[in-house]
Amino acid sequence: MNAAKTVLITGANKGIGYETARQMGALGYTVLMGSRSEARGREAAESLRQEGIKAQFILLDLTQQASIEAAAAQIEQDFGRLDILINNAGISLGGGVSPSQLNLSDLKETYETNLFGTIAVTQALLPLLLASSAGRIVNLSSGLGSLTYNSDPDHEHAAFNLLAYNSSKAALNAATIMFAKEFKHTPLKINSADPGFTATDLNGFTGPRTVKQAADVIIRLATLPEDGPTGGFFAENGEVPW
C-alpha cells in the first residue's frame, strides 16, 4: 500500500477541480482525479504528471452507483485509505428560466449530481476517510446556496434566481452540517467551500475570479489542522452565512 497522503477530487479534469488537483499535487499529495470521461480524465492526469505531480485518473460518474463503488474499491486496493475527499463535481441546468417555468427534469438532473451523487460518493468513501488519521471532506458549494444571500434583495446574488443550482447547493450545505454532526467526535472534518464567482464553463467563463483564486479556500479546508473547524461554510475571507 502507498504511504503517501491521498486526495480524491471529483470532476477534476477541468476548471476548479483541475486547478485544485494541481495545487494539492504541488503540496506532495497523491492526486486521484475523478472524471466521468475516461479520455478527458486520462489527459488531465497526464498533464499534471508532466509537471511532476503524482496524479492518477479514476473513472467516476456520480450518477452511477456502480461507478462510485468501483472507484472506492480501487482506492482501497491501491492505498488502503483516503486522506481527503473534495466533492467538486457539479452541474447547473435551467439557467435563465424562472422557478415557475423550470423543467422538473432539469431540477432532478441537477440534484442527481450536486446532491445525491455527492452524498453517494461521500458514503462510499467514509470508511477509507475514517482510516486516515486526519480525514477531510470539502464540499464545493456556492454563495448562491446561501439562504441569507438569496433572501436579501440588496445582495449581489439576488439577481441569480436559479432554482435548480441554488437550492441544490443549499441542500448540500445542509448535508455538510449533518455529516459533520455525525462525525464530530472523530478526527474527520467536513466543511462547505464557496469558491466565489469563478470563470468556468459552468457559467460560460463569465466569472471575474480565476480558478487559482477559487482553489485557495478549498486547499485551506482540505489541509485544516487538528483544531480546525468542522460543519462550517467558508469563502476566502471567512465564514459565509447559511
N, C-alpha and C positions, 0 to 999 in steps of 0.2 A: 504494500500500500504506500501511496505517496504521502510524505510527511509535510509537504508544502501546504500553506493555507489556501483554501479554495473558495472561489466565489462564482455562483451561477447568476447570470444576468439573462432574463427573458427578453426577447426582441432585441438582441444585441448586435444584429447585423447592420444597423444603421442608426443615424440620429443620436439622441441622448444615450441610448443603450451602448452604441459603439464607442462613443467618447468615454463613457464610464468604464467600459472594459479596458480601454487604452490606459486610463489613469490608474485603475486598480492593478493592471499588469505592471505598470511602471513602479508601483509600490512593492512589487515582488510576489503578488498573488498569482496563483494558477487560475486563469480565467476560463470558465466554461461558458461558451457563447451559445445560448439557446436561440434557435431560429426555426420557424416553420418551413422555411425554404432551404432545402439542402444546398442548392447551388450558391445562394447568397450567403448562407451561413459559413460554408467552407471558404468562400472567397474572403469574407471578413476575418475569419480566424487566421488565414494565411497572410493577410495584410498585416495583422498585428505581430505575427511571428517574424515577419521581415524586420520589425522594429526591435526584435529581441525579447518579445513578450511571450510567456508561456500561455498560449491560447489554444483551446480545444473546442471544436464545434460539437454541439449536441442538438439532435433533431428534437424539437419541442413545439408542439401545437397545443395551445391552451384550451382549444375546443374539443380535443380528443383525449379521453381518459387513458386510452391505451398508450398514446404517445407520452403522456405525463408519467405513467407507471414505468415505461421503458427507460425514460430519462433518469428517474430515481434509481432504478436498478443498475443502470450503467455507472452512475456516480458512486453508489455503494460498492460496486465491484472494483472500480478503479481507485477510489480514495478512502472508502470506509466511513467518511463523514463529509459534512458540508459546513463551512465556517460562516458563509454569508450568502443570503438569497436576496437578490434585487429584482423585485417584481416590476419590471419596466414596461413590458409589452402592453399596448393599449390601442384602441381604435376610437374613432369618432364618426358616427353616421348621422344623417339627418340635419347637418349644419344648415342654418339659414331658414329652417322650417319652424314655424311656431309650434308650441307644445300641442295645441289642439289639432294640428294638422299632421303631426308626426306619424309616420307609418309604424305600426307596432312591431313589424319585422325588424326595422332599424333599431328600435329600442331593445328588443330581445337580443339581437346580434351584438349590440354594444355591451350589454350586460354579460353575455356569454364569455367574452374576453376579459373585460375590465373588472368584473366582479367574480363570476362563477369560476372562470378559468384560473384566475389568480388565487382564489381560495383553494381550488383543487391542487394546484402546484404546491401551495404552502402546506396543505395537509399531507401530501405525499412525501415532502422533504423534511417534515418536522423531526422524524426520528434521527435523521442524519445531522440536522442542526443541533439537536439536543446532545448528540455525541461530541460536539465541539465544546471546548472549554469556555468559549465566548461567542456563541452564535448570535448572528444579527440578521434581521429581516428589514428591508426598506421597501415600502410600498410607494410606487410613483403615483402620487395624487396630483392635485392641481388647485390653485387658488379658486378656480371655477367650481370646485367641490365644496367650498366653504359656504355653509348656510348663512353665516353672518354677512359675508360679502354679497351673496345672492339676494338677500332681503334688504340691502341698503341701496336705495335708488340713486344715491350720490356716488356710489363706489364705481371705479372704472370697469369692474367686471359686470356691472348691471346690464350693460348693452349686449352681453353674450348669453342670451336666454336659451341655452342648449339643453333641452330636457334629457336627452339620452346621455350625453357625455357628462354634464354637470351632476346629474343625480347618481350616475354610476360611480363617480369619484366620491361623492358624499357617502354613498353606501360602503365604498372601500375604506373610507375613514372610520366608519362605524366598525367595520371588521377589524381594523388596526387596533382600536380600543379594546375590543372583546378578546382578541388573541393575546394582547399584552396583559390583560387582566388574568387570563388563564395561566400564563407562564411567568407571572410577576415574582414568584419565589424561586426562579431558576436564573442562570446567567443569561438566558436568551432575552434580547432586547428587540422590540418591534415598533417601528415608527413610520409615519407617513411623511413624504417629502413633496414640497411644492417647488419645482424647478423654475417657475416663472414662465412668462410668455416667450418661448424659445422658437427660433426659426427651424422648423422641421417640416417634413411632408404632411404631417397631421394637420397643419394649418396653412399649407401652401407656401411655407417658408416666409410667412409674414411677421413672425415674432421678432422683436428687436434684440433679444438675447441670443448669445452663441451657445452651442452645445457645451463648450468648455465652462462657461459660466453656470449653466444648468447643472453640470455634474458636480459642482463644488459641494452643494448641500447633501447630495447623495453619498459622496465619498465620506463626508464628515459623519453621517449617520451610520454608514456601513462599518466605520472604524471607531465607534464610540468606546471610550474607556469603561472600566468596570463600574464606575459611579455615574455613568451617563444616563440620560432619561429613557423611559420606555412608555409607549402608549401616547406619544405626542405627535404634533403636526408642525413641521418646521420648514421655513424658507431660509435663504442665506442670511437674512437679518434677524432671525429669531422665530418665535412661535407664530403660527398662523391661527386665527380664531376658527373654531369649528363652525 
